[in-house]
Amino acid sequence: MKTISNPSSDAAGLGPPRIVQPSRRPGAEHGVVPLGSRLIEAGLIREDQLETALAHQASEEDRLQALAAQEGTESIGRVKRKHFKRLGEVVAELGLVDEASLLPMLGEQLGVEGVKLREGLIDPIAVALIPREEAERYRVLPLMRVRDELTVAMADPQDLAAIDALSDISGCRIRPVLTLASGIERLLPRCYEDDFAVDSVTADLDVEQLEIDAETIDLDLHGTQQLAEGSPVINLVNYAIIQAVRQGASDIHIEAGKKFTSIRFRIDGALREVMKPRKEMHAAIVSRIKVMAKLDIAEHRQPQDGRLHVRISRRDVDLRVSTLPTVLGEKVVMRVLDRNSVTFDLNSLGLPNSSLTSVRRMLSRPHGLVLVTGPTGSGKTTTLYSAIELIKGIERNVITVEDPVEYQLELINQVQVAKETGMTFAQALRSILRQDPDVIMVGEIRDRETAETAIQAALTGHLVLSTLHTNDSAAAITRLMDMGIESFKIAASLVGVIAQRLMRNLCPHCKETYYPSTKMLEELHYVGDPRQGFARSRGCGECYESGYRGRSGVYELFEMTPDIRTLINDGADLETLRRSRTGPSLLSEGIELAKNKVTSLEEVGRVALVD
């Protein structure tokens, strides 16, 4: 809890309400220079203007006393705390001193920053941390959140009870700044409207400064406190991209609705709505993104794919753009590829030591097929790139064929699939085999032709890495069989399979221990101590009320042995292959994470429970 130690707030005209007579200046008896005297010394008001303001302030008490008598339900103290205007408010209301001159002086006297409110300074994400009724009760407005610190504009920044309450509500450390109550009263209703997130961005946030240089678009984040005169739609699109990168989102979804457009971020695998622009803005938002990605803005009936590069505070980010016509308007999804936030290192993937040793053994083979399996968004590409980083070198010719090329790697020849020119995975693979490769990475095996070519390459002296969409490691073998690949070719070429999932980590700030029901443990085939304590999260401001923050990988390996090759040659079914596999399963690895209170049992069931 942050303690504020400052001069008397009465002297600043912003402390607990106290009516004073014009003939007596508050604070003088304590040796503190009163606000009125400071304003006169600064040449901001005259003596007669101060007397007028003090008289106005004194007359206010009579009105409040009459109001309290009429209502009969509130004490005069409560009425004054709710309605009383301090000297700073009075001189501003009478037009004697403008806010720009008054607030720095008040802030200096109280030892806090003085801020003049406007919509462009208020982050909708910060507003969402404090319910409207609490903001009205304490006369505050959340401005911005940085890590675990929430900056809050307050009419009385020395109200320690309010600061404590706001900290408990938001789960953040509160940084109070001073503003006039009139500014809070003016903006607070607007800040809690559905479309505030859009208008606050498009009003005056200075994130619209774009410089298109070659293929890089520079989003300038400097000077976000200054007014801007750019297009509201440009501001909105830039703001969405910037916030997605800041929050670590993997995707940005923009979808048309009947009344609003929904802008959602996928964070830690789950979608989260962050803005609701008015429906009228949807077409302009989509057009702006199409312009940035060099797509056809006149085409609304066909899906389109594009790509753009942006630079945010010297941070390079790639965005893959996909549009899709829907009944209510075009839907846009932008995949965020932050080059600075990804490290391709097997040691950082979270593989247990025994599994890491097995993976290294697979990758040390001079030839054969290594598969990585899992659903979309399970981290397969990161695992493949980490494997490539391990085995690449000046003495090896490494070639990849991808759709699309997500990250550019040194010492790697990366080929982009281009269906419009006939460059499919299979066609690219055939061409690569004429390039004397040592290692080949195929982004995904989607059909029989690609599978046959990849296995043929593995059988002719090349190490081939690729991915499949299957539920577990053993299912990769039956999937290849279903594609029409002969079992003897699979047995001869396959080195091993890595199945993986990404599980959301419990938020460390709000997780708590509990004891799950017997039914839940049985559903997850848990065979450990039934008295084992697990963890779950209630949600807090730090995790945007989701209960989760970050993700961890769980892995299941299927390394080939002579016995398993015999089973494959004999056409063993999926259950037989699963029983032949040694080592932990996806489910058992997930339960270990839950036992260590890294994730929840609900997350384990959602991600790792295989039928």
C-alpha positions in Angstrom: 0.0 0.0 0.0 1.4 3.4 -1.0 1.4 6.0 1.8 1.1 9.6 0.7 2.7 12.1 3.0 2.0 15.7 2.0 1.0 19.1 3.4 -2.5 19.6 4.5 -5.0 19.0 1.8 -7.1 21.8 3.2 -4.3 24.2 2.2 -4.4 22.9 -1.3 -8.2 23.4 -1.5 -8.7 19.7 -2.1 -8.8 18.0 1.3 -11.8 16.9 3.4 -14.6 19.5 3.0 -14.3 22.4 5.3 -16.3 25.7 4.9 -14.2 28.8 5.6 -15.2 32.4 6.0 -13.8 35.0 3.5 -12.0 36.8 6.3 -10.0 33.8 7.3 -7.6 31.9 4.9 -7.3 28.2 5.6 -3.9 26.7 6.3 -2.3 30.0 7.5 -2.4 28.9 11.1 -0.3 25.8 10.2 2.5 27.6 8.5 1.4 26.2 5.1 0.9 28.6 2.3 -2.8 28.5 1.4 -3.9 27.9 -2.1 -5.4 31.3 -2.4 -2.2 33.0 -1.4 -0.2 30.9 -3.9 -2.6 31.8 -6.7 -2.2 35.5 -5.8 1.6 35.2 -5.6 1.7 33.5 -9.0 -0.3 36.3 -10.5 -3.2 34.0 -11.5 -5.9 35.8 -9.5 -6.3 39.1 -7.7 -7.2 39.6 -4.0 -10.8 40.6 -4.8 -11.2 37.5 -7.0 -10.0 35.3 -4.1 -12.5 37.0 -1.8 -15.3 36.3 -4.3 -14.3 32.7 -4.6 -14.2 32.2 -0.8 -17.6 33.9 -0.5 -19.0 31.6 -3.1 -17.5 28.6 -1.3 -19.0 29.8 2.0 -22.4 30.2 0.5 -22.2 26.7 -0.7 -22.3 25.3 2.9 -25.7 27.0 3.5 -27.1 25.3 0.3 -25.7 21.9 1.4 -27.1 22.3 4.9 -30.5 23.0 3.5 -30.2 20.1 1.1 -29.3 17.7 4.0 -32.3 19.0 6.0 -34.6 18.4 3.1 -33.4 14.8 2.4 -33.2 13.9 6.1 -31.4 10.7 5.2 -27.8 11.9 5.1 -25.7 13.8 7.5 -24.3 17.2 6.6 -20.8 15.5 6.5 -21.9 12.9 3.9 -23.6 15.6 1.8 -20.5 17.8 1.9 -18.2 14.9 1.0 -20.4 14.2 -2.0 -21.3 17.7 -3.2 -18.9 20.2 -1.7 -16.7 22.1 -4.1 -13.2 22.9 -2.8 -11.5 26.1 -3.5 -9.6 24.7 -6.4 -12.9 23.6 -8.0 -14.5 27.0 -7.3 -11.8 29.2 -8.9 -11.9 26.9 -11.9 -15.7 26.9 -12.1 -15.8 30.7 -11.9 -13.3 31.0 -14.7 -10.7 32.7 -12.6 -8.0 30.2 -13.3 -7.8 27.6 -16.1 -7.1 23.9 -15.3 -3.8 23.9 -17.1 -2.4 26.5 -14.7 -4.3 25.3 -11.6 -3.6 21.5 -11.6 0.3 21.7 -11.5 0.1 24.0 -8.5 -2.3 21.8 -6.7 -0.3 18.7 -7.5 2.9 20.3 -6.3 1.3 21.2 -3.0 0.0 17.6 -2.5 3.1 15.9 -3.9 1.3 14.2 -6.8 0.9 14.8 -10.5 -1.9 17.0 -11.7 -3.7 15.8 -14.8 -6.3 17.5 -17.0 -8.6 14.8 -18.2 -9.6 14.1 -21.7 -10.8 10.9 -23.4 -7.5 10.3 -25.2 -5.7 9.9 -21.9 -8.0 7.2 -20.6 -7.2 3.5 -21.5 -10.4 1.5 -21.8 -8.6 -1.6 -20.4 -7.8 0.4 -17.2 -11.4 1.6 -16.9 -12.6 -2.1 -17.0 -10.7 -2.8 -13.8 -12.9 -0.5 -11.7 -16.7 -0.9 -11.8 -18.7 2.2 -12.5 -20.5 2.3 -9.1 -17.1 2.3 -7.3 -15.7 5.0 -9.6 -18.7 7.2 -8.9 -18.5 6.4 -5.1 -14.9 7.5 -4.8 -15.0 10.2 -7.6 -12.1 8.6 -9.5 -11.3 7.6 -13.1 -8.7 4.9 -14.0 -6.3 6.2 -16.6 -3.8 3.5 -17.5 -2.3 0.2 -16.3 1.3 -0.7 -16.5 2.1 -4.2 -15.2 0.7 -4.2 -11.6 0.4 -0.4 -11.3 -2.9 1.3 -12.0 -2.9 5.1 -12.5 -6.1 6.6 -11.1 -7.2 10.2 -11.4 -8.8 11.3 -8.1 -10.5 14.4 -6.9 -8.9 13.7 -3.5 -5.6 11.8 -4.0 -5.1 11.7 -0.2 -8.2 9.6 0.4 -6.3 6.6 1.7 -9.5 4.6 2.3 -10.4 5.0 -1.4 -6.9 4.0 -2.5 -7.1 0.9 -0.4 -10.5 0.0 -1.8 -9.4 0.6 -5.4 -6.4 -1.6 -4.9 -8.5 -4.4 -3.5 -11.0 -4.1 -6.4 -8.4 -4.0 -9.2 -5.7 -6.2 -7.7 -3.2 -3.5 -8.7 -1.0 -1.1 -6.8 -2.7 2.4 -7.1 -0.8 5.4 -8.4 -3.0 8.4 -7.6 -2.9 11.6 -9.7 -4.9 14.8 -9.1 -7.7 16.1 -11.2 -10.7 18.3 -10.7 -14.0 16.6 -9.6 -15.8 18.4 -12.5 -13.6 16.6 -15.0 -14.4 13.2 -13.5 -18.1 14.0 -13.4 -18.0 15.1 -17.0 -16.2 12.1 -18.4 -17.2 9.2 -16.1 -20.5 8.4 -17.7 -18.9 8.4 -21.1 -16.1 6.1 -20.0 -18.5 3.3 -19.1 -20.5 3.3 -22.4 -20.1 0.3 -24.7 -18.3 2.2 -27.5 -16.1 4.3 -25.3 -13.1 2.1 -26.1 -13.4 3.2 -29.7 -14.1 6.8 -29.3 -11.4 7.3 -26.7 -8.9 6.0 -29.3 -10.3 7.9 -32.3 -10.7 11.1 -30.3 -7.1 12.2 -29.9 -4.7 9.3 -29.2 -1.5 9.9 -31.1 -0.9 6.5 -32.5 -1.9 7.3 -36.1 1.5 8.5 -37.3 2.3 6.1 -40.0 5.3 6.0 -42.3 5.1 3.5 -45.0 8.7 2.8 -46.0 9.2 -0.1 -48.4 7.4 -3.0 -46.7 7.6 -1.7 -43.1 4.8 0.4 -41.5 6.1 2.4 -38.5 3.6 2.8 -35.7 4.9 5.7 -33.6 4.0 5.4 -29.9 5.9 8.5 -28.8 3.9 11.4 -27.5 0.7 9.6 -26.8 -0.3 12.4 -24.4 -0.5 14.9 -27.3 -3.5 15.7 -29.5 -3.5 14.3 -33.0 -5.4 15.2 -36.1 -5.3 11.9 -38.0 -8.1 9.7 -39.2 -10.2 8.1 -36.4 -10.1 4.8 -38.3 -6.3 4.9 -38.6 -6.1 5.6 -34.9 -8.4 2.7 -34.1 -6.6 0.1 -36.2 -3.2 1.2 -34.9 -4.4 1.2 -31.3 -5.7 -2.4 -31.8 -2.4 -3.6 -33.2 -0.3 -1.8 -30.5 -2.5 -3.2 -27.7 -2.4 -6.7 -29.1 1.4 -6.6 -29.2 1.6 -5.1 -25.7 -0.7 -7.8 -24.2 1.0 -10.7 -26.0 -2.0 -11.6 -28.2 -1.4 -14.2 -30.9 -4.4 -13.1 -33.1 -6.7 -10.1 -33.6 -10.3 -10.9 -34.6 -12.5 -8.2 -36.2 -16.1 -9.3 -36.7 -19.2 -7.5 -37.8 -22.3 -7.7 -35.7 -25.8 -6.2 -36.0 -25.1 -3.2 -33.9 -21.4 -3.2 -33.1 -18.1 -4.6 -34.5 -16.4 -6.9 -32.1 -12.6 -6.6 -31.8 -11.1 -9.5 -29.8 -7.6 -10.7 -28.9 -6.6 -14.3 -28.5 -4.4 -14.3 -25.4 -3.1 -17.6 -24.0 -5.3 -19.5 -26.4 -8.6 -17.8 -25.4 -10.5 -15.0 -27.1 -11.1 -11.8 -25.1 -13.2 -8.8 -26.3 -11.4 -5.5 -26.0 -13.4 -3.0 -28.1 -16.8 -2.6 -29.7 -16.8 0.0 -32.4 -20.0 1.1 -33.9 -21.2 -1.0 -36.9 -20.9 2.1 -39.2 -17.1 1.9 -38.8 -16.7 -1.7 -39.8 -16.3 -1.2 -43.6 -13.7 1.6 -43.0 -11.8 -0.6 -40.5 -11.6 -3.5 -43.0 -10.6 -1.2 -45.8 -7.8 0.3 -43.7 -6.4 -3.1 -42.9 -6.7 -4.1 -46.6 -4.7 -1.0 -47.6 -2.0 -1.8 -45.1 -1.8 -5.4 -46.2 -1.9 -4.5 -50.0 -5.2 -6.3 -50.6 -7.9 -5.5 -53.0 -10.2 -3.0 -51.2 -12.9 -3.4 -53.9 -13.2 -7.2 -53.4 -15.8 -8.1 -50.8 -17.1 -11.4 -52.0 -13.9 -13.5 -52.0 -11.5 -14.4 -49.1 -8.1 -12.7 -49.3 -4.8 -13.3 -47.6 -2.0 -10.8 -47.1 0.9 -9.8 -44.9 2.4 -6.6 -43.4 5.3 -5.6 -41.3 5.0 -3.0 -38.6 7.5 -1.4 -36.3 6.3 -0.5 -32.8 8.8 1.4 -30.7 11.7 -0.1 -32.7 10.1 -3.6 -32.3 9.5 -5.5 -35.5 6.2 -7.3 -35.8 4.8 -9.3 -38.7 1.0 -9.5 -39.2 -0.6 -12.2 -41.4 -4.0 -10.9 -42.6 -6.9 -13.1 -43.6 -10.4 -11.7 -44.7 -13.5 -13.8 -45.0 -17.0 -12.6 -46.3 -19.8 -13.2 -43.9 -23.5 -12.4 -43.8 -23.0 -9.3 -41.7 -19.7 -8.1 -43.3 -16.1 -9.1 -43.9 -14.4 -10.8 -41.0 -10.7 -10.1 -40.5 -8.1 -12.1 -38.6 -4.6 -10.9 -38.1 -2.0 -13.3 -36.8 0.6 -11.5 -34.7 4.1 -12.7 -35.2 6.4 -10.8 -32.8 10.0 -11.5 -33.8 11.2 -10.2 -30.5 9.1 -12.3 -28.2 10.0 -15.7 -29.7 13.1 -17.8 -28.9 13.7 -20.9 -30.9 15.5 -23.1 -28.4 14.6 -26.7 -27.5 15.8 -26.1 -23.9 13.2 -23.4 -23.4 10.2 -25.4 -24.6 9.6 -27.0 -21.2 10.4 -30.6 -22.2 11.3 -32.9 -19.3 15.0 -33.9 -19.3 14.2 -37.5 -20.4 12.0 -36.3 -23.3 14.6 -33.7 -24.3 17.2 -36.4 -24.5 14.9 -38.5 -26.7 14.2 -35.5 -29.0 17.9 -34.7 -29.4 18.5 -38.4 -30.3 15.8 -38.2 -33.0 17.2 -35.1 -34.5 20.8 -36.5 -34.5 19.7 -39.2 -37.0 21.1 -38.6 -40.5 17.9 -39.6 -42.2 14.3 -40.4 -41.4 11.0 -38.7 -40.7 10.3 -36.8 -37.4 6.7 -35.6 -37.0 5.2 -33.0 -34.6 1.5 -33.3 -34.0 -1.2 -31.3 -32.3 -4.1 -29.0 -33.0 -3.8 -25.5 -34.5 -2.2 -23.1 -32.0 -0.4 -25.8 -30.0 3.1 -24.6 -30.8 4.1 -27.0 -33.5 5.8 -24.4 -35.6 7.9 -23.2 -32.6 9.0 -26.7 -32.0 10.0 -27.3 -35.6 11.9 -24.0 -35.7 13.7 -24.9 -32.5 14.7 -28.2 -34.0 16.0 -26.5 -37.1 18.0 -24.1 -35.0 19.6 -27.0 -33.2 20.7 -29.0 -36.3 21.5 -26.2 -38.7 25.0 -25.3 -39.5 27.4 -24.1 -42.2 28.1 -27.7 -43.2 24.4 -28.5 -43.8 22.0 -27.5 -46.5 18.7 -27.0 -44.7 15.6 -26.1 -46.8 12.0 -25.5 -45.6 8.7 -25.3 -47.5 6.1 -23.4 -45.5 2.6 -21.9 -45.9 3.3 -19.2 -44.9 6.8 -18.5 -43.8 6.2 -17.2 -40.3 9.7 -16.3 -39.2 12.9 -15.9 -41.2 15.9 -17.9 -40.0 19.6 -17.5 -40.7 21.4 -20.2 -42.7 18.0 -21.6 -43.8 16.6 -21.6 -47.3 12.9 -21.0 -46.8 10.3 -21.6 -49.6 6.9 -20.1 -49.6 4.0 -22.2 -50.9 2.1 -20.4 -53.7 -0.9 -22.2 -54.9 -1.7 -19.6 -57.6 1.5 -20.5 -59.4 1.2 -24.3 -58.8 3.9 -24.3 -56.0 2.2 -26.8 -53.6 3.9 -28.6 -50.8 4.4 -31.7 -53.0 5.7 -29.7 -55.9 8.1 -27.7 -53.7 9.3 -30.9 -52.1 10.1 -32.5 -55.5 12.1 -29.3 -56.5 13.9 -29.3 -53.1 15.1 -32.9 -53.6 17.1 -31.6 -56.7 18.8 -29.0 -54.5 21.1 -31.5 -52.6 19.4 -30.9 -49.2 20.6 -32.5 -45.9 17.5 -31.5 -43.9 14.0 -30.7 -45.2 11.3 -29.1 -43.1 7.7 -29.4 -44.5 5.3 -27.0 -42.8 2.4 -29.5 -42.8 1.5 -32.9 -44.4 -2.0 -32.2 -45.7 -2.5 -34.9 -48.4 -1.3 -38.2 -49.7 1.0 -36.7 -52.4 2.9 -34.6 -49.8 3.1 -37.6 -47.4 4.5 -39.9 -50.1 7.1 -37.4 -51.2 8.2 -36.6 -47.6 8.5 -40.3 -46.8 10.4 -41.0 -50.0 12.8 -38.2 -49.1 13.3 -39.7 -45.7 14.0 -43.1 -47.2 16.6 -41.7 -49.6 19.0 -40.2 -47.1 17.4 -37.0 -45.9 16.2 -35.9 -42.4 12.6 -34.7 -42.9 10.7 -32.7 -40.3 7.0 -32.0 -40.6 3.6 -31.7 -38.7 0.3 -33.5 -38.7 -3.0 -32.6 -37.0 -3.7 -35.6 -34.7 -4.9 -36.0 -31.1 -1.8 -37.8 -29.9 1.5 -39.3 -31.0 0.3 -42.8 -31.9 -2.5 -41.3 -34.0 0.1 -39.9 -36.4 0.8 -43.4 -37.6 -2.8 -44.3 -38.3 -3.3 -40.9 -40.0 -0.5 -41.7 -42.5 -2.1 -45.1 -43.1 -5.5 -43.4 -43.7 -3.8 -41.2 -46.3 -2.9 -44.4 -48.2 0.8 -44.8 -47.2 1.9 -48.4 -47.0 2.7 -49.5 -43.5 6.1 -50.9 -44.4 7.2 -47.4 -45.7 6.0 -45.8 -42.4 7.9 -48.4 -40.3 11.1 -47.9 -42.4 11.1 -44.1 -42.5 9.6 -42.9 -39.2 12.1 -41.9 -36.5 9.6 -40.6 -33.9 6.6 -38.4 -33.2 6.3 -35.5 -30.8 2.7 -34.7 -29.7 2.2 -31.5 -27.8 -0.3 -29.1 -26.3 -0.1 -25.6 -24.7 -1.8 -25.3 -21.3 -2.7 -22.0 -19.7 -0.8 -21.2 -16.5 -2.7 -20.1 -13.4 -2.3 -16.4 -12.6 0.1 -16.3 -9.7 -1.7 -13.3 -8.2 -5.1 -14.9 -7.7 -4.6 -18.7 -7.6 -5.7 -20.5 -4.5 -5.5 -24.1 -3.3 -8.6 -26.3 -3.3 -9.5 -30.0 -3.2 -11.4 -31.3 -6.3 -14.3 -33.7 -6.2 -13.8 -37.4 -6.6 -15.8 -37.3 -9.8 -13.4 -34.8 -11.4 -10.4 -36.9 -10.4 -12.0 -40.0 -11.9 -12.8 -38.3 -15.2 -9.1 -37.4 -15.5 -8.0 -40.9 -14.6 -6.1 -39.6 -11.6 -4.5 -42.4 -9.6 -2.5 -40.4 -7.1 -3.2 -39.4 -3.5 -6.9 -38.3 -3.3 -6.0 -35.8 -0.6 -3.7 -34.0 -3.1 -4.4 -30.3 -3.1 -4.7 -28.6 -6.5 -5.0 -24.9 -7.5 -7.5 -22.7 -9.4 -7.8 -19.0 -9.9 -10.6 -16.6 -9.2 -9.5 -13.9 -11.7 -8.0 -10.5 -11.0 -6.9 -7.3 -12.7 -3.5 -8.8 -13.3 -4.9 -11.5 -15.6 -7.8 -9.5 -16.9 -10.2 -11.6 -14.8 -9.4 -14.7 -16.8 -7.6 -16.6 -14.0 -4.7 -17.5 -16.4 -1.5 -15.8 -17.4 1.1 -17.4 -19.8 1.2 -21.0 -21.1 3.3 -24.1 -20.6 3.9 -26.9 -23.0 3.1 -30.6 -22.4 4.6 -33.3 -24.6 4.2 -36.9 -25.4 6.9 -38.9 -27.3 6.6 -41.9 -29.6 10.1 -43.0 -30.4 10.5 -45.9 -32.8 11.8 -49.3 -31.6 12.2 -52.6 -33.4 9.1 -53.9 -31.6 7.0 -50.9 -32.7 8.2 -51.2 -36.3 7.0 -54.8 -36.2 3.6 -53.7 -35.0 3.3 -51.1 -37.7 4.3 -53.6 -40.4 1.6 -55.9 -39.0 -1.0 -53.2 -39.3 -1.6 -52.7 -35.6 -4.7 -50.6 -34.7 -4.5 -47.3 -32.8 -5.1 -48.7 -29.3 -2.4 -51.3 -29.7 0.0 -48.6 -30.8 -0.9 -46.5 -27.8 -0.2 -49.3 -25.4 3.2 -50.0 -27.0 4.4 -46.5 -26.4 6.5 -45.9 -23.3 6.9 -42.7 -21.3 4.4 -40.1 -20.0 1.2 -39.2 -21.9 -0.2 -35.8 -22.6 -2.7 -36.3 -19.8 -0.2 -37.5 -17.2 2.1 -34.6 -18.0 -0.8 -32.2 -17.6 -1.7 -33.7 -14.3 1.9 -33.2 -13.1 1.6 -29.5 -14.0 -1.7 -29.4 -12.0 -0.1 -31.1 -9.0 2.6 -28.5 -9.1 -0.1 -25.8 -9.2 1.1 -24.5 -12.5 -2.2 -25.1 -14.2 -5.7 -26.2 -13.2 -7.4 -29.6 -13.6 -10.1 -27.9 -15.7 -7.4 -26.8 -18.1 -5.9 -30.3 -18.2 -9.3 -31.8 -19.0 -9.9 -29.2 -21.7 -6.6 -29.6 -23.4 -5.1 -33.1 -22.8 -8.0 -35.5 -22.4 -7.9 -37.7 -25.5 -10.9 -39.9 -26.3 
